[in-house]
Amino acid sequence: MKKKSICISVAMATYNGGEFLQQQLNSIADQTRLPDELIVSDDSSSDETLEILKKYSEHVSFKVIILTLYEHAGLIKNFENAILHCSGQVVVLSDQDDIWEKYKIEHIIRKFNENEGINYVFSNADLINQTGEKMGCNLWEQRFYTEKMLNKYCYENQLEAMLRDGHVLYGMTMAFKSTYNHYIFPIESNSKEFTHDVWIGFMMAALGAQGMPISESLVSYRQHESQVVGATKLSIYKRIITRIFENKNVLNLGYADVLEVIANRLPETNNENCDLSSAKILLREKAFHLRARAKISSLRGFKRLAFIFLEVKSGRYSRYSKSLVSAFNDFVFPM
């Protein structure tokens, strides 16, 4: 018997995106497998964004629903609004300023069909500049997401891997099963580093929902001045420095607070995929580790060294950071 086709919803958030929006919309309309619907939430745009969307909706064969937020709600709530109005089995996230490869949806569906236990996927992405020219690098390279990290993510506890190595769960590369919506929403994050995509990824991993990376670049990820999050191509010098010294932006109390919120939001009883009590411990230990590292900057000399030693001895540097590299950074270059 032929397997029933998966119903695909594309969730897009827009805000004054008129400069690049048409290219993104065209790339969705040019897909080898069209979506069943495109749900757009607009966050009170004052440019031609809504005009472009309405015109587009009149010329495509799939359903387009345009939602308007009349009070500026911000990126996270704008995406949440779009996602919660999707009716498909799988939600594919879309930014307003990128360009999709024409086979993106086809590849996503294939991954879900070939791997019945998979609940979300995320791909690599090629970086392009403001005019759409390839920058000669991809997202995973710029985020130092190595093959070793990829293998650990695929074959070990995925939540542990994300808490230790960070994540490359960028929204414009993600697709997930909507059956998890009642766990994921509402999103409770005010941290700039913990946007909707990071929240969804961590929440699903904590619930034991298995994710699968797609090594191919299915998106051209545009880098420009007005974007909320970016991954600008790094020079050789900056790559070396970034490799040695951690991104301190994620070592903040806001990030730790959101991990605590996720731990508190998990159900009390375990499910068949995951020991939720263990997931809660991991999230809270990571939050504790981040707060401990934040405290180090207020200490001097021997006190700082002793505090770092205790954190190393606990094993949290190796489980939740870059091991001794992080400890060295905290001693020499605290937050």
N, C-alpha and C positions, 0 to 999 in steps of 0.2 A: 504494500500500500504506500502511495506517495505521501511523504511527510507534509503536513500542513504548513504553509508559509508563515513565518513569524511576522506579526504586525509591528511595524517600525514607526515610532514617533521621533521627530527631530524637535528638540527644545532649544530655542534661541532666545537670548536676552539682548536687547538693543538699547542704546542710548547715544543719541547724536552720532550715529554711525554712517551717515550719508556718504562719506568719502570712499569707503571701501565696501559697503554693504552689497551693492549690486553684483560685484564679482563673487562674493560668497554665495549669494542666492543663485546665481547662474551655475555655480559648481554643484549645488544641490539638485538643480533641475536637470543637469547633465549626467546624473548618476546612472550607471548601468542597471541598477535596481533602485527605482524611485522609492522614497518614503511613502508611507500611507497617509501621513499628515505632518505638517509643519506648524508647531505652536510657537508663536512669537510673543514675548512679553516686552513691552516698551516702557522705559522708565522716564516718561514725561520728556521725550525728545523735543527740542526746539528747532531742529533743522529739517531737512527733507526726508528723514528716515521713514516716517509713517506714509508719506506719499509714495516712496519707492516700494514699500511693502504692499500697499493696496493695489498698485499697478501690477506688481508681480503676481499677486493672488488671482488676478483675472486671466492670467495667461499660462498657468500650469495645470496639469491634470490631477494633481493630488490636492487634498484639502489643506487650506491655509487659514489658521485662526489667529487674529491679531488682538492681543489684550493690551490695554493701556492702564498704567498706574499713574494716577493724577497727582500723587504726591511722591516726590523723589525718594525711592526706597533703598537704593544702592544695589550693587552687583549681586550679593547673595540672595536677597529677597526677590530680586527681579528674576533670577534663574529659578528660584523655588516656585514662583508663580507660574512660570512656563511649564516646569516639570509636572506640577500637580494638576495641570489641565490636559496632560497627555493621556491618551487612551490606549496606546500600544503596549505590547508585551515587553518590548525593549525600547528604552529611551536613549537616543543618541544626542549628546550635547554639542552645541554649535556656538562659537563666538561669531561676532558680526563682521570681523575684519580679515578672516583667513580665506584659504581656498582649498577645497577638498579634492583629493584624487578621485577620478570618475568611478573607480571601483570600490570606494570606501565602504559603502553600505553592504555591497555584495560580499566583501571580505569579512565584515563583522557578522553577517548572518551565517556565513560558512563556519566561522569559529564556534558560534553557539550551536549550530547543528551537529558539528563533529565532536563537540565536548558537552554532553548533556548536563554534567555537574557544574559547568561554569556559569557564574552569575554576573560577572562584569568583565569587560576587556578594555585595554588601553593600548594605543599604538605609539610608535615613534613619530616624529614630525620633522620635516625639513624647514630650516629657517629661511625666510625671505625678507628682503628689505621693504621699505615703504612703497617702492615702485613695483614690487612683485618679483624682483630678481633674486635668484638663488644666492645664498651667502656662503655656500660650500661647506655647510656643517649641519648637524641635526641636533635635536633637542637632547637626546640621551648623552651625546658627546659633551655638550655644554653643561650638563648636570652631572657629569662624571658617573653616569650609570653604566657600570662595566658588565661584561659577560658573567663575571663571578657573582656580582650582585643579582643579576638576572636569574642565574641558576639557583641561588639561595632563595630568591623569592618564589620560584616555581616549585622547588622541592622541599622547602622547609615551612615552618609556621609563617604565614604571610604577614600576620600582624607583627610578629617579632622582627621580621626582615624590614618592614616599613619603619618601625620604631628605631631600629639600629642604623639603617642605611639611608633613611629619608625616603622620598617617593618621587616618581615622575608621573603622577596621576593628574596630568593637565586636562582640564575639562574638554578642550576641543578635540582630544584624542579618545575620550571615554564613551562607553555605552554600557548600560546596566539594565537588569531585569526590574521592571516596575513593581514586582511582588514585594520588594523590600521598602517601598515608599512609606508604609506605616511605621517602620522603624526609623527611617532616615529623617523624616520631617516632623516638626519644624527644625530647621537648622539653627542651632544656638551658638553662634560664633561672632564675636566682635573683633577678632584678631585679623589683621591685614594678611598675615601669613597663612591663616586657616580659612581659605575661601571655600565656596560650595563644593568644588571638586575634591579638595583635600578631606573635607568633612565626609563626603559620600564614600570615598575610598577607605578611610579609617573606620567608619561605621560598619561598612560591609565586611571588612577584614576582621573586625572585632566580633561580628556575628558568625564568623566562620564561613561566610559566602566566598567561594573560591574565585579568584581573578586570574586572567590569563593575558600576558603581554603579547602584542603583535609587533615583531621586530621591524616590519616594513613601515615606511613613512607614509601614512595615509592622509596627511594634512600638510599644507604649506603654511607655516606659522609665521604670520607677519609681525615684524618688529617695527614699531613706530613710537613717536614721542607721547601720544595721548593714551596708549594702552595701559590697563590697570596692572597687568602682570606680564613680564617679558623674559626673554632668555638670550640677550644680546651676545653675539659672537665675541669670544674673549681672545685677546692677543696671547702669544706664547707666554709672555711675562705674567699676565693676569691669570692664565691657566695654572702656572706653577704656584703662584701665590695662593690661589683659591684651593688648589689641591692640598697645600700644606696647612693653610689656616682656614678654619671652618667659617661658614656663613653664620655670623652671630645674630642675624635677624630672627632665626628660629629659636634662639636661646633666650626666650623672653617669658615673662610670667603669663602673658595672654595665651600663648601656645599651651603652656602647662594647664591653665584653667580650662581650656576647651577639651583637653584629654580627660580631665576629671569629669566634665559634663558628659562626655561620651560614655565613660565608665558607669556613671549614675543612670544613664538612659538605657543601658542594656537590660534585658529581661532578667528576672530573678532565677528562673529555671533554665537549665541547659537545653540546647537543641541537639538534634542528631549530628550536626556538623561541627559543633564546637563546645568546649568546656568554657562556658561564659565566666565562671568564677576565675579561671586562669587569665582570661582576656582582661578582666577588670584589674587583676593584680598587675599585669604588664602595663596597662595604661597608667595606673596610679604610680607605679615605680618610675616610669619615664617622666611623669609630671614631677615627682619628688626629685629626680635627678636634675631636671631643668632648673628647679627652684634652688637646689644646692649649688649648681654652677653659677646661678645669678648672684648668690650670696657671696661667692668667692671674691668678687671685686671690692667688697667692703673690708676684706681682711688684708693684713700686711705680713710680710716676712714669714716667720716660723708658723704663725697661726694659719696663714694661707696654705703653706706646705703641708701642715698636719691635716687640715681639712681635706685637701686633695688626696692625701694618702689614704684617709679613711674611705673616701668615695671610690678610690682604685681598689682597695681591699674588699669592698662590698661586691665588686664585680660589675657595678652599674656603668662604669666607663666602657667596658668591653661589650656589655649587652645593649647599651643605649646611645653610644657615641663612637668616636673613632679610636677608642681604647687609649693607649699612652699618648698618641698624638693630641687628643683632646685634653688630656691631663696637662701636657706640656703647654699647650695654648692657654689653658686657664691659669697656669702659674706665671707665664711671661706676658700674656696679652688677655687679661680678664675682661669680661663684658663691661 
